[in-house]
Amino acid sequence: MGVKETACTRCKHLHVCKFKDEFLDAQNAVDNVVMSSKQTDETGKEQFYERYLSSIDYIEPVKLKCKHAEYNPFTQTRCDPGASDKRPDQDVSFF
């Protein structure tokens, strides 16, 4: 598994944010929520089990949003298709 993209990944405040560490800790806590359930087997005996909420395939992942985040269109990640080292304000031919 690679590095997970969060709201911080493309934020203008990425390198100066005073909330980043706490935000990432909060997202990590949400990602690691464990759900406890009980199930009754065919003999009528109740059994308890735990599993990560993220392992339930019909539940979409929860992505926290920072109310201070500002999108930086110049941030590129390794997974950006066709990512270039040049920024749009440089001499780049688009056509």
TORFI-477925 format. One record per residue: residue in three letters; residue number from 1; chain; x, y, z of N, C-alpha, C, O, CB in turn. Coordinates in steps of 0.001 Angstrom, whole numbers, plus 500000, padded with zeros to 6 digits. Glycine has a CB too. Layout:
// residues N
{res=Ala; n=NUM; chain=A; npx=X; npy=Y; npz=Z; capx=X; capy=Y; capz=Z; cpx=X; cpy=Y; cpz=Z; opx=X; opy=Y; opz=Z; cbpx=X; cbpy=Y; cbpz=Z};
...
END
This chain:
// residues 95
{res=Met; n=1; chain=A; npx=500847; npy=498824; npz=500000; capx=500000; capy=500000; capz=500000; cpx=500892; cpy=501238; cpz=500000; opx=501895; opy=501279; opz=500712; cbpx=499036; cbpy=499998; cbpz=501223};
{res=Gly; n=2; chain=A; npx=500541; npy=502226; npz=499223; capx=501321; capy=503445; capz=499107; cpx=500939; cpy=504470; cpz=500157; opx=500293; opy=504152; opz=501156; cbpx=501155; cbpy=504035; cbpz=497736};
{res=Val; n=3; chain=A; npx=501343; npy=505686; npz=499918; capx=501038; capy=506781; capz=500821; cpx=499642; cpy=507287; cpz=500514; opx=499288; opy=507488; opz=499352; cbpx=502082; cbpy=507918; cbpz=500699};
{res=Lys; n=4; chain=A; npx=498853; npy=507492; npz=501553; capx=497478; capy=507943; capz=501373; cpx=497433; cpy=509460; cpz=501171; opx=498083; opy=510213; opz=501895; cbpx=496616; cbpy=507536; cbpz=502582};
{res=Glu; n=5; chain=A; npx=496664; npy=509887; npz=500188; capx=496481; capy=511315; capz=499961; cpx=495421; cpy=511829; cpz=500931; opx=494357; opy=511226; opz=501070; cbpx=496075; cbpy=511604; cbpz=498481};
{res=Thr; n=6; chain=A; npx=495714; npy=512941; npz=501599; capx=494773; capy=513554; capz=502537; cpx=494490; cpy=514981; cpz=502078; opx=494999; opy=515430; opz=501051; cbpx=495335; cbpy=513537; cbpz=504000};
{res=Ala; n=7; chain=A; npx=493678; npy=515678; npz=502850; capx=493386; capy=517079; capz=502545; cpx=494666; cpy=517921; cpz=502596; opx=494731; opy=518974; opz=501962; cbpx=492338; cbpy=517639; cbpz=503532};
{res=Cys; n=8; chain=A; npx=495664; npy=517480; npz=503328; capx=496923; capy=518220; capz=503447; cpx=497786; cpy=518110; cpz=502189; opx=498569; opy=519014; opz=501895; cbpx=497706; cbpy=517717; cbpz=504649};
{res=Thr; n=9; chain=A; npx=497650; npy=517031; npz=501459; capx=498542; capy=516739; capz=500347; cpx=498632; cpy=517865; cpz=499333; opx=499724; opy=518170; opz=498855; cbpx=498097; cbpy=515497; cbpz=499664};
{res=Arg; n=10; chain=A; npx=497537; npy=518477; npz=499001; capx=497512; capy=519525; capz=497969; cpx=497153; cpy=520905; cpz=498536; opx=496687; opy=521780; opz=497806; cbpx=496515; cbpy=519150; cbpz=496876};
{res=Cys; n=11; chain=A; npx=497368; npy=521085; npz=499809; capx=497018; capy=522356; capz=500457; cpx=498165; cpy=523364; cpz=500349; opx=499336; opy=522994; opz=500434; cbpx=496659; cbpy=522122; cbpz=501939};
{res=Lys; n=12; chain=A; npx=497820; npy=524628; npz=500164; capx=498816; capy=525697; capz=500094; cpx=499593; cpy=525828; cpz=501405; opx=500726; opy=526311; opz=501413; cbpx=498140; cbpy=527027; cbpz=499753};
{res=His; n=13; chain=A; npx=498992; npy=525403; npz=502498; capx=499603; capy=525565; capz=503815; cpx=500423; cpy=524337; cpz=504240; opx=500859; opy=524258; opz=505389; cbpx=498525; cbpy=525843; cbpz=504849};
{res=Leu; n=14; chain=A; npx=500627; npy=523410; npz=503357; capx=501247; capy=522128; capz=503692; cpx=502488; cpy=522249; cpz=504571; opx=502608; opy=521538; opz=505569; cbpx=501609; cbpy=521408; cbpz=502437};
{res=His; n=15; chain=A; npx=503403; npy=523135; npz=504217; capx=504682; capy=523211; capz=504936; cpx=504679; cpy=524180; cpz=506116; opx=505657; opy=524230; opz=506861; cbpx=505763; cbpy=523613; cbpz=503984};
{res=Val; n=16; chain=A; npx=503612; npy=524946; npz=506307; capx=503570; capy=525919; capz=507398; cpx=502367; cpy=525734; cpz=508312; opx=502160; opy=526536; opz=509222; cbpx=503561; cbpy=527314; cbpz=506837};
{res=Cys; n=17; chain=A; npx=501579; npy=524706; npz=508091; capx=500323; capy=524521; capz=508828; cpx=500559; cpy=524111; cpz=510280; opx=501312; opy=523178; opz=510559; cbpx=499461; cbpy=523473; cbpz=508137};
{res=Lys; n=18; chain=A; npx=499913; npy=524815; npz=511190; capx=500033; capy=524461; capz=512604; cpx=499035; cpy=523368; cpz=512994; opx=499120; opy=522828; opz=514097; cbpx=499822; cbpy=525700; cbpz=513479};
{res=Phe; n=19; chain=A; npx=498097; npy=523036; npz=512116; capx=497089; capy=522019; capz=512401; cpx=497412; cpy=520665; cpz=511770; opx=496745; opy=519674; opz=512068; cbpx=495742; cbpy=522490; cbpz=511918};
{res=Lys; n=20; chain=A; npx=498425; npy=520607; npz=510901; capx=498676; capy=519411; capz=510088; cpx=498866; cpy=518143; cpz=510921; opx=498230; opy=517126; opz=510642; cbpx=499898; cbpy=519628; cbpz=509229};
{res=Asp; n=21; chain=A; npx=499720; npy=518187; npz=511927; capx=499986; capy=516977; capz=512714; cpx=498724; cpy=516464; cpz=513401; opx=498434; opy=515268; opz=513380; cbpx=501069; cbpy=517253; cbpz=513759};
{res=Glu; n=22; chain=A; npx=497981; npy=517382; npz=514009; capx=496744; capy=516980; capz=514688; cpx=495706; cpy=516473; cpz=513678; opx=494998; opy=515502; opz=513945; cbpx=496165; cbpy=518164; cbpz=515497};
{res=Phe; n=23; chain=A; npx=495621; npy=517138; npz=512519; capx=494684; capy=516715; capz=511484; cpx=495017; cpy=515298; cpz=511004; opx=494130; opy=514454; opz=510884; cbpx=494708; cbpy=517703; cbpz=510300};
{res=Leu; n=24; chain=A; npx=496297; npy=515047; npz=510733; capx=496711; capy=513726; capz=510258; cpx=496498; cpy=512661; cpz=511327; opx=496147; opy=511526; opz=511004; cbpx=498179; cbpy=513751; cbpz=509830};
{res=Asp; n=25; chain=A; npx=496708; npy=513011; npz=512596; capx=496415; capy=512076; capz=513690; cpx=494926; cpy=511756; cpz=513748; opx=494539; opy=510609; opz=513970; cbpx=496882; cbpy=512658; cbpz=515037};
{res=Ala; n=26; chain=A; npx=494090; npy=512778; npz=513547; capx=492638; capy=512574; capz=513550; cpx=492219; cpy=511686; cpz=512380; opx=491385; opy=510797; opz=512549; cbpx=491899; cbpy=513929; cbpz=513484};
{res=Gln; n=27; chain=A; npx=492792; npy=511919; npz=511187; capx=492456; capy=511084; capz=510034; cpx=492906; cpy=509648; cpz=510274; opx=492198; opy=508707; opz=509911; cbpx=493103; cbpy=511641; cbpz=508750};
{res=Asn; n=28; chain=A; npx=494063; npy=509474; npz=510874; capx=494559; capy=508134; capz=511184; cpx=493629; cpy=507427; cpz=512175; opx=493369; opy=506231; opz=512042; cbpx=495989; cbpy=508209; cbpz=511755};
{res=Ala; n=29; chain=A; npx=493134; npy=508166; npz=513162; capx=492202; capy=507585; capz=514134; cpx=490914; cpy=507143; cpz=513444; opx=490394; opy=506064; opz=513729; cbpx=491885; cbpy=508599; cbpz=515255};
{res=Val; n=30; chain=A; npx=490400; npy=507974; npz=512538; capx=489186; capy=507620; capz=511793; cpx=489445; cpy=506391; cpz=510925; opx=488585; opy=505516; opz=510823; cbpx=488710; cbpy=508809; cbpz=510916};
{res=Asp; n=31; chain=A; npx=490609; npy=506317; npz=510304; capx=490952; capy=505180; capz=509445; cpx=491064; cpy=503876; cpz=510224; opx=490906; opy=502794; opz=509658; cbpx=492257; cbpy=505451; cbpz=508721};
{res=Asn; n=32; chain=A; npx=491335; npy=503975; npz=511515; capx=491549; capy=502786; capz=512331; cpx=490411; cpy=502485; cpz=513306; opx=490614; opy=501795; opz=514305; cbpx=492820; cbpy=502936; cbpz=513093};
{res=Val; n=33; chain=A; npx=489218; npy=503002; npz=513018; capx=488058; capy=502719; capz=513864; cpx=487726; cpy=501236; cpz=513763; opx=487643; opy=500671; opz=512672; cbpx=486831; cbpy=503593; cbpz=513452};
{res=Val; n=34; chain=A; npx=487540; npy=500625; npz=514921; capx=487195; capy=499206; capz=514988; cpx=485753; cpy=499090; cpz=515468; opx=485346; opy=499749; opz=516425; cbpx=488172; cbpy=498422; cbpz=515935};
{res=Met; n=35; chain=A; npx=485000; npy=498250; npz=514796; capx=483596; capy=498036; capz=515123; cpx=483460; cpy=496678; cpz=515817; opx=483994; opy=495676; opz=515339; cbpx=482699; cbpy=498107; cbpz=513841};
{res=Ser; n=36; chain=A; npx=482748; npy=496650; npz=516937; capx=482460; capy=495399; capz=517628; cpx=481022; cpy=494997; cpz=517317; opx=480111; opy=495822; opz=517376; cbpx=482685; cbpy=495537; cbpz=519168};
{res=Ser; n=37; chain=A; npx=480831; npy=493738; npz=516992; capx=479500; capy=493221; capz=516675; cpx=479319; cpy=491859; cpz=517319; opx=480285; opy=491177; opz=517663; cbpx=479287; cbpy=493131; cbpz=515143};
{res=Lys; n=38; chain=A; npx=478075; npy=491484; npz=517473; capx=477831; capy=490126; capz=517938; cpx=477004; cpy=489401; cpz=516885; opx=476171; opy=489992; opz=516198; cbpx=477110; cbpy=490121; cbpz=519322};
{res=Gln; n=39; chain=A; npx=477257; npy=488129; npz=516786; capx=476571; capy=487291; capz=515823; cpx=476131; cpy=486026; cpz=516541; opx=476824; opy=485518; opz=517423; cbpx=477479; cbpy=486966; cbpz=514596};
{res=Thr; n=40; chain=A; npx=474983; npy=485536; npz=516150; capx=474497; capy=484283; capz=516714; cpx=474742; cpy=483174; cpz=515699; opx=474323; opy=483264; opz=514545; cbpx=472984; cbpy=484379; cbpz=517090};
{res=Asp; n=41; chain=A; npx=475427; npy=482129; npz=516148; capx=475682; capy=481021; capz=515226; cpx=474479; cpy=480084; cpz=515167; opx=473468; opy=480329; opz=515825; cbpx=476944; cbpy=480244; cbpz=515649};
{res=Glu; n=42; chain=A; npx=474584; npy=479020; npz=514387; capx=473459; capy=478104; capz=514180; cpx=473037; cpy=477361; cpz=515447; opx=471930; opy=476828; opz=515504; cbpx=473813; cbpy=477104; cbpz=513114};
{res=Thr; n=43; chain=A; npx=473892; npy=477319; npz=516452; capx=473544; capy=476661; capz=517714; cpx=472894; cpy=477624; cpz=518695; opx=472477; opy=477213; opz=519778; cbpx=474781; cbpy=476044; cbpz=518346};
{res=Gly; n=44; chain=A; npx=472802; npy=478897; npz=518334; capx=472199; capy=479906; capz=519199; cpx=473197; cpy=480591; cpz=520117; opx=472820; opy=481421; opz=520944; cbpx=471121; cbpy=479283; cbpz=520021};
{res=Lys; n=45; chain=A; npx=474451; npy=480248; npz=519974; capx=475494; capy=480844; capz=520805; cpx=475930; cpy=482180; cpz=520206; opx=476197; opy=482281; opz=519009; cbpx=476705; cbpy=479886; cbpz=520941};
{res=Glu; n=46; chain=A; npx=475996; npy=483202; npz=521061; capx=476423; capy=484526; capz=520603; cpx=477943; cpy=484616; cpz=520616; opx=478598; opy=484201; opz=521572; cbpx=475810; cbpy=485638; cbpz=521485};
{res=Gln; n=47; chain=A; npx=478485; npy=485164; npz=519544; capx=479917; capy=485383; capz=519460; cpx=480163; cpy=486843; cpz=519100; opx=479457; opy=487427; opz=518278; cbpx=480572; cbpy=484429; cbpz=518419};
{res=Phe; n=48; chain=A; npx=481171; npy=487409; npz=519731; capx=481539; capy=488793; capz=519455; cpx=482774; cpy=488815; cpz=518565; opx=483672; opy=487984; opz=518705; cbpx=481794; cbpy=489574; cbpz=520771};
{res=Tyr; n=49; chain=A; npx=482806; npy=489765; npz=517658; capx=483969; capy=489914; capz=516793; cpx=484199; cpy=491394; cpz=516521; opx=483292; opy=492218; opz=516641; cbpx=483782; cbpy=489129; cbpz=515466};
{res=Glu; n=50; chain=A; npx=485414; npy=491700; npz=516158; capx=485796; capy=493077; capz=515832; cpx=486388; cpy=493108; cpz=514438; opx=487045; opy=492164; opz=513998; cbpx=486806; cbpy=493644; cbpz=516867};
{res=Arg; n=51; chain=A; npx=486141; npy=494213; npz=513755; capx=486784; capy=494423; capz=512457; cpx=486867; cpy=495921; cpz=512185; opx=486099; opy=496726; opz=512713; cbpx=486004; cbpy=493692; cbpz=511315};
{res=Tyr; n=52; chain=A; npx=487832; npy=496254; npz=511339; capx=487988; capy=497656; capz=510967; cpx=486793; cpy=498098; cpz=510131; opx=486322; opy=497365; opz=509262; cbpx=489310; cbpy=497878; cbpz=510191};
{res=Leu; n=53; chain=A; npx=486316; npy=499298; npz=510405; capx=485219; capy=499858; capz=509624; cpx=485608; cpy=499953; cpz=508154; opx=484770; opy=499777; opz=507270; cbpx=484823; cbpy=501241; cbpz=510163};
{res=Ser; n=54; chain=A; npx=486874; npy=500230; npz=507901; capx=487363; capy=500354; capz=506519; cpx=487360; cpy=499026; cpz=505766; opx=487501; opy=499017; opz=504543; cbpx=488766; cbpy=500926; cbpz=506520};
{res=Ser; n=55; chain=A; npx=487202; npy=497907; npz=506468; capx=487173; capy=496605; capz=505801; cpx=485773; cpy=496214; cpz=505327; opx=485601; opy=495174; opz=504692; cbpx=487707; cbpy=495541; cbpz=506734};
{res=Ile; n=56; chain=A; npx=484785; npy=497035; npz=505632; capx=483410; capy=496757; capz=505204; cpx=483226; cpy=497366; cpz=503824; opx=483255; opy=498587; opz=503670; cbpx=482352; cbpy=497331; cbpz=506225};
{res=Asp; n=57; chain=A; npx=483039; npy=496520; npz=502824; capx=483097; capy=496971; capz=501429; cpx=481963; cpy=497893; cpz=500995; opx=482119; opy=498602; opz=500001; cbpx=483108; cbpy=495791; cbpz=500542};
{res=Tyr; n=58; chain=A; npx=480852; npy=497916; npz=501678; capx=479749; capy=498781; capz=501258; cpx=479755; cpy=500139; cpz=501970; opx=478850; opy=500949; opz=501764; cbpx=478427; cbpy=498082; cbpz=501510};
{res=Ile; n=59; chain=A; npx=480751; npy=500385; npz=502790; capx=480887; capy=501675; capz=503478; cpx=482044; cpy=502436; cpz=502839; opx=483161; opy=501923; opz=502757; cbpx=481124; cbpy=501482; cbpz=505024};
{res=Glu; n=60; chain=A; npx=481775; npy=503658; npz=502389; capx=482813; capy=504477; capz=501777; cpx=483763; cpy=505014; cpz=502847; opx=483349; opy=505286; opz=503973; cbpx=482187; cbpy=505637; cbpz=500979};
{res=Pro; n=61; chain=A; npx=485031; npy=505164; npz=502490; capx=485996; capy=505699; capz=503458; cpx=485617; cpy=507115; cpz=503889; opx=485070; opy=507893; opz=503108; cbpx=487413; cbpy=505695; cbpz=502860};
{res=Val; n=62; chain=A; npx=485915; npy=507428; npz=505132; capx=485645; capy=508757; capz=505669; cpx=486896; cpy=509600; cpz=505488; opx=487963; opy=509247; opz=505991; cbpx=485219; cbpy=508694; cbpz=507173};
{res=Lys; n=63; chain=A; npx=486771; npy=510709; npz=504774; capx=487883; capy=511640; capz=504575; cpx=487549; cpy=512940; cpz=505287; opx=486595; opy=513632; opz=504932; cbpx=488159; cbpy=511889; cbpz=503053};
{res=Leu; n=64; chain=A; npx=488337; npy=513256; npz=506285; capx=488116; capy=514502; capz=507009; cpx=488443; cpy=515689; cpz=506117; opx=489269; opy=515587; opz=505210; cbpx=488962; cbpy=514544; cbpz=508294};
{res=Lys; n=65; chain=A; npx=487794; npy=516811; npz=506379; capx=488048; capy=518043; capz=505630; cpx=488475; cpy=519116; cpz=506612; opx=487862; opy=519294; opz=507664; cbpx=486786; cbpy=518495; cbpz=504822};
{res=Cys; n=66; chain=A; npx=489524; npy=519823; npz=506260; capx=490005; capy=520932; capz=507082; cpx=489337; cpy=522221; cpz=506603; opx=489320; opy=522510; opz=505407; cbpx=491565; cbpy=521050; cbpz=507014};
{res=Lys; n=67; chain=A; npx=488798; npy=522980; npz=507526; capx=488118; capy=524215; capz=507105; cpx=489096; cpy=525318; cpz=506713; opx=488678; opy=526357; opz=506201; cbpx=487214; cbpy=524716; cbpz=508219};
{res=His; n=68; chain=A; npx=490393; npy=525106; npz=506945; capx=491400; capy=526096; capz=506556; cpx=492134; cpy=525712; cpz=505272; opx=492953; opy=526486; opz=504777; cbpx=492404; cbpy=526279; cbpz=507677};
{res=Ala; n=69; chain=A; npx=491856; npy=524544; npz=504736; capx=492584; capy=524046; capz=503564; cpx=492306; cpy=524910; cpz=502338; opx=491172; opy=525317; opz=502085; cbpx=492201; cbpy=522587; cbpz=503276};
{res=Glu; n=70; chain=A; npx=493366; npy=525176; npz=501589; capx=493257; capy=525899; capz=500317; cpx=493984; cpy=525076; cpz=499269; opx=495165; opy=524765; opz=499423; cbpx=493853; cbpy=527360; cbpz=500416};
{res=Tyr; n=71; chain=A; npx=493293; npy=524732; npz=498226; capx=493830; capy=523897; capz=497164; cpx=494963; cpy=524609; cpz=496440; opx=494844; opy=525781; opz=496083; cbpx=492729; cbpy=523511; cbpz=496179};
{res=Asn; n=72; chain=A; npx=496053; npy=523899; npz=496227; capx=497197; capy=524418; capz=495493; cpx=497273; cpy=523690; cpz=494150; opx=497678; opy=522528; opz=494115; cbpx=498524; cbpy=524244; cbpz=496310};
{res=Pro; n=73; chain=A; npx=496899; npy=524331; npz=493056; capx=496880; capy=523646; capz=491763; cpx=498262; cpy=523252; cpz=491253; opx=498360; opy=522476; opz=490303; cbpx=496214; cbpy=524516; cbpz=490748};
{res=Phe; n=74; chain=A; npx=499340; npy=523770; npz=491863; capx=500687; capy=523461; capz=491400; cpx=501284; cpy=522250; cpz=492115; opx=502368; opy=521793; opz=491753; cbpx=501584; cbpy=524662; cbpz=491593};
{res=Thr; n=75; chain=A; npx=500588; npy=521728; npz=493125; capx=501082; capy=520552; capz=493831; cpx=500873; cpy=519330; cpz=492966; opx=499773; opy=519087; opz=492469; cbpx=500381; cbpy=520382; cbpz=495195};
{res=Gln; n=76; chain=A; npx=501937; npy=518560; npz=492787; capx=501836; capy=517338; capz=492002; cpx=502258; cpy=516167; cpz=492866; opx=503176; opy=516268; opz=493680; cbpx=502701; cbpy=517419; cbpz=490721};
{res=Thr; n=77; chain=A; npx=501575; npy=515064; npz=492674; capx=501928; capy=513848; capz=493388; cpx=502430; cpy=512834; cpz=492389; opx=502258; opy=513013; opz=491183; cbpx=500727; cbpy=513291; cbpz=494187};
{res=Arg; n=78; chain=A; npx=503036; npy=511793; npz=492859; capx=503561; capy=510763; capz=491969; cpx=502471; cpy=510094; cpz=491145; opx=502736; opy=509578; opz=490059; cbpx=504301; cbpy=509722; cbpz=492768};
{res=Cys; n=79; chain=A; npx=501252; npy=510100; npz=491656; capx=500175; capy=509411; capz=490939; cpx=499501; cpy=510305; cpz=489899; opx=498596; opy=509851; opz=489199; cbpx=499136; cbpy=508909; cbpz=491924};
{res=Asp; n=80; chain=A; npx=499927; npy=511575; npz=489782; capx=499351; capy=512458; capz=488768; cpx=499735; cpy=511955; cpz=487384; opx=500922; opy=511880; opz=487066; cbpx=499825; cbpy=513922; cbpz=488969};
{res=Pro; n=81; chain=A; npx=498753; npy=511610; npz=486552; capx=499116; capy=511169; capz=485206; cpx=499703; cpy=512323; cpz=484407; opx=499142; opy=513418; opz=484385; cbpx=497893; cbpy=510587; cbpz=484479};
{res=Gly; n=82; chain=A; npx=500806; npy=512084; npz=483766; capx=501432; capy=513108; capz=482933; cpx=502007; cpy=514260; cpz=483723; opx=502151; opy=515362; opz=483194; cbpx=500446; cbpy=513634; cbpz=481957};
{res=Ala; n=83; chain=A; npx=502342; npy=514025; npz=484987; capx=502884; capy=515104; capz=485812; cpx=504171; cpy=515631; cpz=485191; opx=504993; opy=514874; opz=484675; cbpx=503141; cbpy=514617; cbpz=487259};
{res=Ser; n=84; chain=A; npx=504317; npy=516926; npz=485255; capx=505474; capy=517579; capz=484668; cpx=506208; cpy=518356; cpz=485746; opx=505620; opy=518729; opz=486761; cbpx=505058; cbpy=518506; cbpz=483507};
{res=Asp; n=85; chain=A; npx=507478; npy=518597; npz=485527; capx=508247; capy=519402; capz=486463; cpx=507999; cpy=520886; cpz=486248; opx=508380; opy=521703; opz=487086; cbpx=509729; cbpy=519096; cbpz=486330};
{res=Lys; n=86; chain=A; npx=507369; npy=521243; npz=485141; capx=507148; capy=522651; capz=484825; cpx=505808; cpy=523118; cpz=485362; opx=504826; opy=522376; opz=485356; cbpx=507221; cbpy=522882; cbpz=483315};
{res=Arg; n=87; chain=A; npx=505784; npy=524351; npz=485823; capx=504553; capy=524960; capz=486314; cpx=503904; cpy=525722; cpz=485166; opx=504591; opy=526124; opz=484228; cbpx=504830; cbpy=525902; cbpz=487529};
{res=Pro; n=88; chain=A; npx=502591; npy=525926; npz=485228; capx=501906; capy=526638; capz=484146; cpx=502411; cpy=528046; cpz=483884; opx=502217; opy=528564; opz=482784; cbpx=500465; cbpy=526704; cbpz=484444};
{res=Asp; n=89; chain=A; npx=503062; npy=528692; npz=484870; capx=503564; capy=530051; capz=484642; cpx=504895; cpy=530031; cpz=483882; opx=505409; opy=531087; opz=483516; cbpx=503733; cbpy=530789; cbpz=485984};
{res=Gln; n=90; chain=A; npx=505451; npy=528852; npz=483646; capx=506665; capy=528742; capz=482858; cpx=506300; cpy=528593; cpz=481381; opx=505132; opy=528409; opz=481038; cbpx=507526; cbpy=527548; cbpz=483338};
{res=Asp; n=91; chain=A; npx=507288; npy=528672; npz=480530; capx=507057; capy=528561; capz=479093; cpx=506730; cpy=527099; cpz=478740; opx=507621; opy=526271; opz=478550; cbpx=508303; cbpy=529062; cbpz=478293};
{res=Val; n=92; chain=A; npx=505440; npy=526818; npz=478661; capx=504992; capy=525467; capz=478362; cpx=503971; cpy=525539; cpz=477232; opx=503047; opy=526352; opz=477275; cbpx=504388; cbpy=524777; cbpz=479626};
{res=Ser; n=93; chain=A; npx=504134; npy=524702; npz=476239; capx=503179; capy=524662; capz=475135; cpx=502032; cpy=523725; cpz=475485; opx=502260; opy=522545; opz=475755; cbpx=503868; cbpy=524214; cbpz=473825};
{res=Phe; n=94; chain=A; npx=500806; npy=524231; npz=475483; capx=499636; capy=523426; capz=475806; cpx=498951; cpy=522882; cpz=474569; opx=498050; opy=522052; opz=474692; cbpx=498659; cbpy=524234; cbpz=476608};
{res=Phe; n=95; chain=A; npx=499338; npy=523312; npz=473394; capx=498647; capy=522864; capz=472178; cpx=499602; cpy=522206; cpz=471238; opx=499203; opy=521765; opz=470160; cbpx=497959; cbpy=524020; cbpz=471481};
END
